Amino acid sequence: MKAVDIHEGRVAISIADNEPGMKPEVKERLFEPFFTTKPAGVGTSLGLLISYQIVVEKHGGQLLCFRELGQGTEFVIEIPICHFKSFLAINDHQH
């Protein structure tokens, strides 16, 4: 995890790697169901789609991908704090 930041009513979590990065045509298809760069039969190819649905559709946030070939890839998850506070309150009552 690279950073966690709270700004303008949103919490942002940044996750980065130092792998070679991805080609632009791969980035364009990241959130498509069943798109993969892995060999056939490895995984379900739904992880990023499900992540997108949770962050964007369920919580009104953003799931952003920044990449530079040879420099790695960074994903930024941003969600409104009001949703985050609601989640914390619900979790607090369950424990």
N, C-alpha and C positions, 0 to 999 in steps of 0.2 A: 504494500500500500504506500503510495507516495504522499498523499496529503488528505486531510479532512479540513473543510473550511465552512464557516457559516457566514453568509452575506446576503443582504437584500431579501430576507425572509426565506432563504433556502439553505439547505445543508448540501454540500458537495463533497463527494468522495472520489478521489483520483487514484486509479490503479494503473501502473505502468510496468513494462518489461524492457529488457535490453536485448531482445531477440532481433533478428534482421528486419523486422517490419513486414508489411504486406503490400502487395501490388494494388494499385487503384481499383482494378476490376474486382478484386476480392473484397475490398472495403465497401464497394457499391452494393454487394450482395449479402453482407454480413447478417442481416436480420431476416433474410428469406428462409421460409421453412425448408428443411432438408438440404440446404446448401452446405457443402463441406469441402475442405481441401484434404481431408483425411481419407485413407483407403476405405473402400466399401466395407460395411459391417462394423466400423469403429464408431461408437456413440450413436446418438439419435439425430444429431444435427438440428436440435431444437433449442439448445441452451440459450443462445443469444436472442432468439425470437421470444422465448418465455421471459427472459430478463427484460426485454423491451416492453412486453405487455404489462409486466408488473410495475416497472418504473414509470412508463409513459401513460398507459391507458388506465391503470388502477390508481396511481398516486399523483397524476398530473405533473410528472417530472420530465426530465430529459435524460437520455442515454446517448452520450456523444463518443465518437471514436476519432482520435487524432493519430495519424501515422506518418512516419517518414521512413522511406526505404533505407535500410542500413542503420537506422536510429532507434528502432523499436516502435511499440504501439502503446497508446495511453487511452484508457476508457475513463470517462467522467460521468458519474451518476449524480444528478441533482434532483432533489425532491423538496417541495414546499415544507417549511418547518411546521406548519399547522398539522400536516399529515404525520410528520415525525413525532410531534408532541402527542397526538392521538394514539399513535402506536405505542409510545412509551407509557402512556396512562393505562392503556389496555393491558400491556405486559405487566405493569406494576400491580394491577388488581388480580392478575392470574397467579402471582407468586406469593 
